[in-house]
């Protein structure tokens, strides 16, 4: 059983994943990307759906009931220019990596920390893939300058 502090941290992570899931769903629905780019959006969307569902299962009745609207609104606004899709998504994934990494440091439950750590690993790969669409500079592609969102 999760303690209250861990439940709050996981619900925070889940609300972030809900926002990211909705961003990817919106981009897929827009229809501005095709081929491999659309496939990337769909794949990453499916990953964020899975993360949110895993967190929901762990949290049960304490699960988040809504997305992080601040993250969704800011990201959605930044995506109004279709030419900025990949840089904005790179920043979003890097922010998720930084945020979840910070949460792992605070979570007491080994099972919960393990779940979040597994999410970090895949989101870091998302960022690496997206970065190849933004730059050919390997150092820039692998560097994560993002700041973690402040958890409750």
VOGU-3710 file (C-alpha; in Angstrom, 3 decimals, decimal comma):
1> xxxxxxxxxx> 0,000/0,000/0,000  1,214/3,482/-0,864  1,623/6,123/1,788  -0,106/9,482/1,269  3,065/11,273/0,152  3,793/8,665/-2,533  0,163/8,725/-3,669  0,327/12,497/-4,148  3,582/12,241/-6,094  2,232/9,487/-8,332
11> xxxxxxxxxx> -1,010/11,417/-8,941  1,122/14,401/-9,941  3,026/12,185/-12,381  -0,231/10,771/-13,699  -1,700/14,254/-14,298  1,441/15,108/-16,286  1,097/11,914/-18,315  -2,560/12,717/-19,002  -1,530/16,121/-20,360  1,182/14,615/-22,551
21> xxxxxxxxxx> -1,180/11,895/-23,776  -3,703/14,570/-24,782  -1,037/16,634/-26,566  -0,007/13,657/-28,696  -3,658/12,761/-29,388  -4,298/16,326/-30,542  -1,293/16,229/-32,865  -2,363/12,899/-34,353  -5,895/14,231/-34,887  -4,637/17,425/-36,557
31> xxxxxxxxxx> -3,357/15,431/-39,497  -0,414/17,740/-40,222  2,122/14,908/-40,023  2,224/11,872/-42,290  4,350/8,793/-42,833  7,128/8,194/-40,335  6,400/11,411/-38,444  2,785/10,384/-37,874  3,945/6,914/-36,823  6,253/8,498/-34,232
41> xxxxxxxxxx> 3,399/10,599/-32,835  1,103/7,577/-32,621  3,749/5,412/-30,953  4,637/8,027/-28,369  0,946/8,649/-27,710  0,466/4,935/-27,018  3,385/4,966/-24,581  1,920/7,861/-22,605  -1,460/6,111/-22,532  0,267/3,058/-21,051
51> xxxxxxxxxx> 2,133/5,147/-18,442  -1,068/6,862/-17,362  -2,890/3,539/-17,140  -0,084/1,962/-15,106  -0,145/4,855/-12,669  -3,925/4,647/-12,515  -3,697/0,966/-11,609  -1,174/1,609/-8,876  -3,109/4,542/-7,429  -6,580/2,982/-7,647
61> xxxxxxxxxx> -9,036/5,284/-5,848  -6,346/7,932/-5,360  -5,726/8,281/-9,117  -5,642/11,680/-10,763  -8,980/12,660/-12,243  -7,693/15,324/-14,629  -4,640/16,260/-16,640  -2,124/18,935/-15,727  -3,922/21,771/-17,523  -1,025/24,187/-17,158
71> xxxxxxxxxx> 1,312/21,871/-19,069  -1,365/21,082/-21,653  -2,262/24,742/-22,258  1,328/25,964/-22,488  2,357/23,148/-24,799  -0,767/23,386/-26,957  -0,158/27,122/-27,388  3,474/26,521/-28,380  2,301/23,956/-30,943  0,162/26,483/-32,824
81> xxxxxxxxxx> 2,992/26,713/-35,371  3,298/23,263/-37,037  6,964/23,948/-37,876  7,738/23,933/-34,135  6,193/20,530/-33,422  9,427/18,647/-32,826  11,273/21,294/-30,750  8,194/21,719/-28,549  7,786/17,956/-28,097  11,498/17,642/-27,306
91> xxxxxxxxxx> 11,093/20,211/-24,548  7,967/18,428/-23,285  9,649/15,009/-23,152  12,758/16,486/-21,507  10,560/18,176/-18,906  8,816/14,863/-18,241  12,191/13,134/-17,827  13,427/15,801/-15,405  10,164/15,781/-13,459  9,899/12,022/-13,142
101> xxxxxxxxxx> 13,577/11,744/-12,195  12,974/14,238/-9,394  9,955/12,198/-8,271  11,968/8,972/-8,110  14,235/10,681/-5,584  11,234/11,474/-3,342  9,158/8,298/-3,611  9,540/5,847/-0,739  7,844/2,799/-2,248  10,324/0,695/-4,242
111> xxxxxxxxxx> 7,533/-0,533/-6,524  6,302/2,987/-7,260  9,830/4,308/-7,773  10,528/1,417/-10,132  7,442/2,233/-12,201  8,404/5,890/-12,531  12,014/4,969/-13,338  10,814/2,736/-16,174  8,812/5,659/-17,553  11,902/7,888/-17,374
121> xxxxxxxxxx> 13,896/5,429/-19,463  11,392/5,420/-22,310  10,729/9,150/-22,202  14,464/9,753/-22,441  14,431/7,603/-25,571  11,516/9,644/-26,886  13,597/12,774/-26,406  16,570/11,197/-28,184  14,412/10,195/-31,154  12,746/13,594/-31,363
131> xxxxxxxxxx> 16,093/15,344/-31,090  17,226/13,668/-34,316  14,385/15,552/-36,019  15,601/18,833/-34,508  19,403/18,723/-34,722  22,350/16,705/-35,965  24,472/17,870/-33,017  24,774/14,764/-30,812  25,738/16,727/-27,709  22,720/18,983/-28,057
141> xxxxxxxxxx> 20,508/16,003/-28,790  21,529/14,129/-25,648  21,664/17,105/-23,280  18,581/17,673/-21,141  18,397/21,323/-20,117  14,812/21,015/-18,808  13,788/21,912/-15,295  11,566/19,554/-13,346  8,038/20,673/-12,584  7,498/21,318/-8,902
151> xx> 5,671/18,407/-7,300  3,292/18,939/-4,389
//
